[in-house]
Amino acid sequence: MNPPCEIVVQKILPVIRSEIAKELKETHKLTQKEIARALNITQPAVSQYIARARGYSTITSKDRQLKKMISDFAKELKNGKLDGNKKIEFFCGVCRHCRKTALICKFHGGKKSDCNICLVELKCD
């Protein structure tokens, strides 16, 4: 069984980056180069996120709170109001949200009755 942090890095962060890239492109009209700079990723990665070739999943589409977190973060990114610490806080907040709401279980392959490590309050702050 993979640890929760590994699941987040491999499966959830690419989906979140994809959603942020799409929000920045569609709502805030940023270029791929501007998005790449804001997210500290490459322009080809942004292209793949926008084209849904990387990080695509519909699992997050029903989570209103997560969608609001992403929308608010994209707006702050666009306005240049986020330093490195604020960006880290956002991604850590996404991780906590995914654990607290058991969204991480969907990426992990479903909740098993004997598995609750992802749902335990981890002291990663």
Secondary structure by P-SEA (a helix, b strand, c coil): cccaaaaaacccaaaaaaaaaaaaaccccccaaaaaaaacccaaaaaaaaaccccccccccccaaaaaaaaaaaaaaaaccccaaaaaaaaaaaaaaaaaaaaaaaaaccccccccccccccccc
